[in-house]
Amino acid sequence: RHPFALIHVPLTVPSQFYKFHAPSTFLVKAHYQMCPQRAHSPSPQRRDQLELEEEDIPPDGGYGWICVASCSMINFFSWGVVASYGVYLSHYLTDNVFPNASSIDFAFIGGFNFSMAMIVSPIVTILTRNYGKHLTMSIGIIFQTAGFLGASFATRIWELYLTQGLLVGFGIGFLYIPSTAILSQWFKRRRSLANGISSAGSGVGGACFAWATEVMIQRLSTPWALRTTGMIVFIANAAATALLRDRNRLVKPPQLAFDRKLLRRYDVQLLLLWAFVSMLGYITLLFSLSDFALSIGLSQSQATNVVGLLNIGTAIGRPVIGIWSDAHSRIHVAAYLTLICGLSCFAFWIPATSYGLTIFFALFSGAILGVFWVVSSIHFRYTLVKLRFRQTIGPVCVEVAGLKDLPSLLSISWITIVLPTTLFWYEAVLSPG
């Protein structure tokens, strides 16, 4: 008896050798030892196309919604906490907590919260690949908690650099980066919505911690506000990390820390340029509004309200951006919202001299401010799939496969925004008006 095999046969095979199964490919029970010439394999181009079609399909729900809640919690208690640094900044400057420190020092400490989180991305990607996301994120929880607790005992500015600057920044990087690509593994049709809900956690967290931090500082003290924050983030992030699950067994991502081949692609270069420019405005706007409010004569409580309402706008706007991105072109949505946010600065921020207009601008800009965080992983996923198709029909075939190369491209994007998140904190603090 001769063995039989199920094989894919192109359309060019004569009709007597196949049974119809699909418009473009056919399943045939062929006697490959008797007719090997009839049972030839698909062309390299067709084979790569079939691999794309057979890529694991996300379930678009199920346990993915638990992962959405977990990622939203992580954003709430990482980026949301960092977004309230403007409240600490106002008290550091007005209360002269560190007599020998200047505005530049506090600017760089705030910048380190972002830049250090991004600069560790290649290391975090390697650790996640070798030891798993739970261990890596647990290290982040320890870093972030130690940063807030250490800052509460800081008496010199270099100690604040080390704790509230570096340690908190490292902690957020170790927490956030492993969780970034997980939602794209669980969702396809609702991918932007899932990422929008997740990233809205930072807006809700920023609003809650802005008002809560002000209350804690007034009723307790700045050191105890830092200690309380440290204990809260430890418990919340530990619970969120424990609930998080990936689908790496099915997706099988190589999780390369830095794949330089991606930098040669024109599409990727445009995305990284957009990321760089977006973060220039994001940091300046997000962290200068509190000091700007004080500079036009508003009270400390009004300045806190401006920060809180900015984050409320973020919490409302990001899920809406996600829904809109799912329904329309994600690239176009990001481009339009980036343009509108820039124009709103000229239309509303520059002429703002009253509390009412400042509040309106905070809500309006907050709603569209974080478009990068909603669609960044979506854009990179879209670009990777598109690049894969182009390269299979081009002279040079580079293995770039959707979700599989997402961690590497995200690492490149995080490194890209290190410079704007550090230096433009300096601009935001020194040029509030």
C-alpha positions as CSV (number, residue, x, y, z in Angstrom):
1,R,0.0,0.0,0.0
2,H,1.2,3.4,-0.9
3,P,0.8,6.3,1.6
4,F,-1.4,9.2,0.8
5,A,-1.0,12.8,1.7
6,L,-3.1,15.9,2.0
7,I,-1.3,18.7,0.1
8,H,-2.0,22.2,-1.1
9,V,-2.2,22.3,-4.9
10,P,-2.2,25.5,-7.0
11,L,-4.8,26.3,-9.6
12,T,-2.5,25.2,-12.4
13,V,-2.9,21.5,-11.6
14,P,-5.3,19.7,-14.1
15,S,-8.9,19.4,-12.9
16,Q,-8.8,15.6,-12.7
17,F,-6.4,15.7,-9.9
18,Y,-8.3,17.9,-7.4
19,K,-11.6,18.4,-5.6
20,F,-12.8,22.0,-4.9
21,H,-12.2,23.2,-1.4
22,A,-11.8,27.0,-1.6
23,P,-11.6,29.6,-4.4
24,S,-7.8,29.8,-4.4
25,T,-6.5,26.6,-2.8
26,F,-7.6,22.9,-3.0
27,L,-7.2,19.9,-0.8
28,V,-6.4,16.8,-2.8
29,K,-5.8,13.2,-1.8
30,A,-2.9,12.5,-4.1
31,H,-0.7,9.5,-4.6
32,Y,2.6,11.4,-4.3
33,Q,4.8,8.4,-5.0
34,M,3.0,7.6,-8.3
35,C,2.5,11.2,-9.4
36,P,5.2,13.4,-7.7
37,Q,5.2,15.8,-10.6
38,R,1.5,16.6,-10.1
39,A,1.8,17.2,-6.4
40,H,4.3,20.0,-6.4
41,S,4.3,22.6,-3.6
42,P,3.1,26.2,-3.9
43,S,5.5,28.9,-5.1
44,P,7.4,30.8,-2.4
45,Q,5.2,33.8,-2.8
46,R,2.0,31.7,-2.4
47,R,3.5,29.8,0.5
48,D,4.3,33.1,2.4
49,Q,0.8,34.3,1.7
50,L,-0.7,31.1,3.1
51,E,1.4,31.5,6.2
52,L,-0.1,34.9,6.8
53,E,-3.6,33.5,6.3
54,E,-2.9,30.7,8.8
55,E,-1.5,33.0,11.4
56,D,-3.2,32.5,14.8
57,I,-6.5,34.4,14.9
58,P,-7.1,36.2,18.2
59,P,-10.4,35.3,19.9
60,D,-11.6,38.9,20.2
61,G,-12.9,38.4,23.7
62,G,-13.0,35.7,26.4
63,Y,-10.2,36.0,28.9
64,G,-8.9,38.9,26.8
65,W,-11.3,41.2,28.6
66,I,-9.7,40.2,31.9
67,C,-6.4,41.2,30.3
68,V,-7.9,44.5,29.3
69,A,-8.9,45.2,32.9
70,S,-5.4,44.1,34.1
71,C,-3.6,46.4,31.6
72,S,-5.9,49.2,32.5
73,M,-5.0,48.7,36.2
74,I,-1.3,48.7,35.3
75,N,-1.8,52.0,33.4
76,F,-3.8,53.4,36.2
77,F,-1.2,52.7,38.9
78,S,1.9,53.4,36.7
79,W,1.4,56.2,34.1
80,G,-1.6,57.5,36.1
81,V,0.6,58.0,39.2
82,V,3.3,59.6,37.1
83,A,0.7,62.0,35.6
84,S,0.2,63.4,39.1
85,Y,3.8,64.5,39.4
86,G,2.7,68.0,38.4
87,V,1.1,68.2,41.9
88,Y,4.4,67.2,43.6
89,L,6.2,69.6,41.3
90,S,4.1,72.6,42.4
91,H,4.7,71.8,46.1
92,Y,8.4,71.2,45.5
93,L,8.7,74.7,43.9
94,T,6.4,76.7,46.2
95,D,7.4,75.1,49.5
96,N,11.1,75.0,48.8
97,V,11.3,71.4,50.0
98,F,14.9,71.0,48.6
99,P,16.6,74.4,49.1
100,N,19.6,73.7,46.9
101,A,17.5,72.4,44.0
102,S,16.5,74.3,40.9
103,S,13.6,74.0,38.5
104,I,15.9,72.2,36.1
105,D,16.4,69.4,38.7
106,F,12.7,68.9,39.2
107,A,12.2,69.0,35.4
108,F,14.7,66.2,34.8
109,I,13.3,64.1,37.7
110,G,9.9,64.2,36.0
111,G,11.5,63.5,32.6
112,F,13.2,60.4,34.0
113,N,9.8,58.9,34.9
114,F,9.2,58.6,31.2
115,S,12.7,58.3,29.6
116,M,14.0,55.6,32.0
117,A,10.8,53.6,31.4
118,M,11.5,53.7,27.7
119,I,15.3,53.3,27.8
120,V,15.1,49.9,29.6
121,S,12.8,48.5,26.9
122,P,15.5,46.3,25.2
123,I,16.5,44.8,28.5
124,V,12.9,44.3,29.6
125,T,12.2,42.5,26.2
126,I,15.1,40.1,26.7
127,L,14.1,39.4,30.3
128,T,10.5,38.8,29.3
129,R,11.7,36.4,26.6
130,N,14.0,34.4,28.9
131,Y,12.1,34.5,32.2
132,G,8.5,35.4,31.4
133,K,6.4,38.5,31.9
134,H,5.4,37.8,35.5
135,L,8.9,37.8,36.9
136,T,9.9,40.9,34.8
137,M,6.8,42.8,35.9
138,S,7.4,41.8,39.6
139,I,10.8,43.4,39.4
140,G,9.0,46.6,38.1
141,I,6.6,46.5,41.1
142,I,9.6,46.4,43.5
143,F,11.4,49.2,41.7
144,Q,8.3,51.5,41.6
145,T,7.4,50.9,45.3
146,A,11.0,51.4,46.4
147,G,11.1,54.6,44.4
148,F,8.1,56.2,46.2
149,L,9.1,54.9,49.6
150,G,12.7,56.1,49.1
151,A,11.6,59.5,47.9
152,S,9.6,60.0,51.1
153,F,12.8,59.9,53.1
154,A,14.9,62.0,50.6
155,T,16.5,65.1,52.1
156,R,18.9,66.0,49.2
157,I,18.1,66.4,45.6
158,W,20.4,63.6,44.3
159,E,18.3,61.2,46.5
160,L,15.2,62.4,44.8
161,Y,16.9,61.9,41.4
162,L,17.6,58.3,42.4
163,T,14.2,57.5,43.9
164,Q,11.3,59.4,42.4
165,G,13.3,59.8,39.1
166,L,15.3,56.7,38.2
167,L,13.7,53.9,40.4
168,V,10.1,55.0,39.6
169,G,11.0,55.2,35.9
170,F,12.6,51.8,35.8
171,G,9.6,50.4,37.7
172,I,7.1,51.7,35.1
173,G,9.2,50.4,32.2
174,F,9.4,46.9,33.7
175,L,5.7,47.0,34.3
176,Y,4.4,48.6,31.2
177,I,6.5,47.2,28.4
178,P,5.8,43.5,28.9
179,S,2.0,44.2,29.0
180,T,2.0,46.3,25.8
181,A,1.8,43.6,23.2
182,I,-0.5,41.3,25.1
183,L,-3.8,42.9,24.1
184,S,-3.0,42.6,20.4
185,Q,-2.7,38.8,20.9
186,W,-6.2,38.7,22.3
187,F,-8.0,41.1,19.9
188,K,-8.2,41.7,16.2
189,R,-11.5,43.3,15.2
190,R,-11.8,45.2,18.5
191,R,-8.1,45.8,18.9
192,S,-8.2,49.6,19.0
193,L,-11.1,49.5,21.4
194,A,-9.3,47.2,23.8
195,N,-6.2,49.3,23.7
196,G,-8.3,52.5,24.2
197,I,-9.9,51.1,27.3
198,S,-6.5,50.0,28.6
199,S,-4.8,53.3,28.0
200,A,-7.8,55.2,29.5
201,G,-6.6,53.7,32.8
202,S,-3.8,56.2,32.8
203,G,-6.2,59.1,32.4
204,V,-8.5,57.9,35.2
205,G,-5.5,57.2,37.4
206,G,-4.0,60.6,36.6
207,A,-7.2,62.4,37.6
208,C,-7.7,60.3,40.8
209,F,-4.1,60.7,41.9
210,A,-3.9,64.4,41.1
211,W,-6.8,65.2,43.5
212,A,-5.9,62.5,46.0
213,T,-2.2,63.5,46.1
214,E,-3.2,67.2,46.8
215,V,-5.5,66.0,49.7
216,M,-2.8,63.8,51.1
217,I,-0.2,66.5,51.0
218,Q,-2.6,69.0,52.7
219,R,-3.8,66.6,55.4
220,L,-0.7,64.5,56.0
221,S,2.5,65.7,54.4
222,T,4.5,65.3,51.2
223,P,6.5,62.4,52.6
224,W,3.4,60.5,53.8
225,A,1.7,61.1,50.4
226,L,4.7,59.4,48.8
227,R,4.6,56.5,51.2
228,T,0.9,56.0,50.8
229,T,1.2,56.0,47.0
230,G,4.0,53.5,47.2
231,M,1.9,51.0,49.3
232,I,-1.2,51.5,47.0
233,V,0.7,50.8,43.8
234,F,2.4,47.7,45.2
235,I,-0.9,46.0,46.0
236,A,-2.7,47.1,42.9
237,N,0.0,46.3,40.4
238,A,0.7,42.9,42.1
239,A,-3.0,41.9,41.6
240,A,-3.1,43.1,38.0
241,T,0.2,41.3,37.1
242,A,-1.2,38.0,38.6
243,L,-4.3,38.2,36.4
244,L,-2.4,38.9,33.1
245,R,-2.1,36.1,30.5
246,D,-0.4,36.1,27.1
247,R,-0.9,33.8,24.1
248,N,2.8,33.4,23.3
249,R,2.4,29.6,23.0
250,L,0.2,30.2,19.9
251,V,1.8,33.3,18.5
252,K,5.4,32.2,19.2
253,P,7.0,35.7,19.1
254,P,10.8,35.6,19.1
255,Q,10.8,38.8,21.2
256,L,14.0,40.3,19.8
257,A,15.2,43.3,21.8
258,F,16.2,45.3,18.8
259,D,15.8,44.2,15.2
260,R,17.8,46.6,13.1
261,K,16.3,45.3,9.8
262,L,13.1,47.1,10.7
263,L,14.9,50.5,10.6
264,R,15.5,50.1,6.9
265,R,11.8,50.2,6.1
266,Y,10.3,53.5,5.0
267,D,7.0,52.8,6.7
268,V,8.7,52.1,10.0
269,Q,10.8,55.3,9.7
270,L,7.6,57.4,9.2
271,L,6.0,55.8,12.3
272,L,9.0,56.5,14.4
273,L,9.1,60.1,13.2
274,W,5.5,60.5,14.1
275,A,6.2,59.0,17.6
276,F,9.1,61.4,18.2
277,V,7.1,64.5,17.2
278,S,4.0,63.4,19.1
279,M,5.9,63.0,22.3
280,L,7.5,66.4,22.0
281,G,4.0,68.0,22.4
282,Y,2.6,65.3,24.7
283,I,5.2,65.9,27.5
284,T,5.2,69.7,27.2
285,L,1.4,69.8,27.4
286,L,0.7,67.2,30.0
287,F,3.2,68.5,32.6
288,S,3.2,72.2,32.1
289,L,-0.5,73.0,32.6
290,S,-0.3,73.0,36.4
291,D,2.6,75.4,36.4
292,F,0.9,77.4,33.6
293,A,-2.2,77.8,35.7
294,L,-0.2,79.2,38.6
295,S,1.6,81.6,36.2
296,I,-1.7,83.2,35.1
297,G,-2.7,83.8,38.7
298,L,-4.8,80.7,39.5
299,S,-4.7,79.2,43.0
300,Q,-3.0,75.9,43.9
301,S,-6.4,74.1,44.1
302,Q,-7.4,75.5,40.7
303,A,-4.1,74.3,39.2
304,T,-4.8,70.8,40.6
305,N,-8.3,70.9,39.1
306,V,-6.7,71.7,35.7
307,V,-4.4,68.6,36.0
308,G,-7.3,66.4,37.1
309,L,-9.7,67.5,34.3
310,L,-6.9,67.1,31.7
311,N,-6.7,63.4,32.8
312,I,-10.5,63.1,32.8
313,G,-10.5,64.2,29.2
314,T,-7.8,61.6,28.5
315,A,-9.9,58.9,30.2
316,I,-13.0,59.8,28.1
317,G,-11.2,60.4,24.9
318,R,-9.0,57.3,24.6
319,P,-11.8,54.7,24.3
320,V,-13.5,56.9,21.8
321,I,-10.3,57.1,19.8
322,G,-10.1,53.3,19.9
323,I,-13.7,52.9,18.6
324,W,-13.1,55.5,15.9
325,S,-9.8,53.8,14.9
326,D,-11.6,50.4,14.6
327,A,-14.2,51.9,12.3
328,H,-11.9,53.9,10.1
329,S,-8.2,54.1,9.0
330,R,-6.0,54.0,12.1
331,I,-3.3,55.9,10.3
332,H,-5.7,58.7,9.3
333,V,-7.3,58.9,12.7
334,A,-3.9,59.4,14.3
335,A,-2.8,62.0,11.8
336,Y,-6.1,64.0,12.1
337,L,-6.0,64.0,15.9
338,T,-2.4,65.0,16.1
339,L,-3.1,67.9,13.8
340,I,-6.2,69.0,15.7
341,C,-4.3,68.8,19.1
342,G,-1.5,71.0,17.7
343,L,-4.0,73.6,16.3
344,S,-5.9,73.7,19.6
345,C,-2.7,74.9,21.3
346,F,-2.7,78.0,19.1
347,A,-6.5,78.5,19.3
348,F,-7.1,78.0,23.0
349,W,-3.8,77.7,25.0
350,I,-2.0,80.8,23.9
351,P,-4.9,83.2,24.5
352,A,-5.9,81.5,27.8
353,T,-5.8,83.9,30.7
354,S,-8.9,82.8,32.7
355,Y,-9.8,79.7,34.7
356,G,-12.7,78.8,32.4
357,L,-10.7,78.8,29.1
358,T,-7.9,76.9,30.8
359,I,-10.3,74.2,32.0
360,F,-11.9,74.0,28.5
361,F,-8.5,73.5,26.9
362,A,-7.5,70.9,29.4
363,L,-10.6,68.8,28.7
364,F,-10.4,69.3,24.9
365,S,-6.7,68.6,24.6
366,G,-6.8,65.8,27.1
367,A,-9.4,63.9,25.0
368,I,-7.0,63.7,22.0
369,L,-3.7,64.1,23.7
370,G,-2.8,60.5,24.1
371,V,-3.5,59.2,20.6
372,F,0.0,57.7,20.5
373,W,-0.6,55.4,23.4
374,V,-3.9,54.2,21.9
375,V,-2.7,53.3,18.4
376,S,1.0,52.8,18.8
377,S,1.0,49.0,19.0
378,I,-1.9,48.9,16.5
379,H,0.1,51.0,14.0
380,F,3.2,48.8,14.4
381,R,1.1,45.7,13.9
382,Y,-0.4,47.1,10.7
383,T,3.0,48.1,9.4
384,L,4.5,44.8,10.1
385,V,1.8,42.9,8.3
386,K,2.1,45.3,5.3
387,L,5.8,44.9,5.2
388,R,5.6,41.2,5.2
389,F,3.4,41.2,2.1
390,R,5.7,43.6,0.3
391,Q,8.8,41.7,1.1
392,T,7.4,38.4,-0.1
393,I,7.0,39.9,-3.6
394,G,10.2,41.9,-3.6
395,P,13.8,41.0,-4.4
396,V,14.8,40.7,-0.8
397,C,12.6,38.5,1.5
398,V,12.9,39.5,5.2
399,E,10.9,37.5,7.7
400,V,8.6,40.0,9.3
401,A,5.5,38.4,10.6
402,G,2.8,40.5,12.3
403,L,2.5,39.9,16.0
404,K,5.8,37.9,16.0
405,D,8.0,41.0,15.5
406,L,5.8,43.4,17.5
407,P,8.0,43.4,20.7
408,S,11.1,44.3,18.7
409,L,9.4,47.2,16.9
410,L,7.9,48.5,20.1
411,S,11.4,48.4,21.7
412,I,12.6,50.6,18.8
413,S,9.7,53.0,19.3
414,W,10.3,53.3,23.1
415,I,14.0,54.2,22.4
416,T,12.9,56.8,19.9
417,I,10.9,58.7,22.5
418,V,13.6,58.8,25.2
419,L,15.0,62.1,24.0
420,P,11.7,64.1,23.8
421,T,10.4,62.7,27.1
422,T,13.6,63.8,28.9
423,L,14.5,67.2,27.3
424,F,11.0,68.5,26.9
425,W,10.2,68.0,30.5
426,Y,12.9,70.7,30.9
427,E,11.0,73.0,28.5
428,A,7.6,72.3,30.2
429,V,8.8,73.3,33.6
430,L,11.0,76.3,32.6
431,S,8.5,77.7,30.1
432,P,5.1,77.3,31.6
433,G,3.7,80.5,30.3
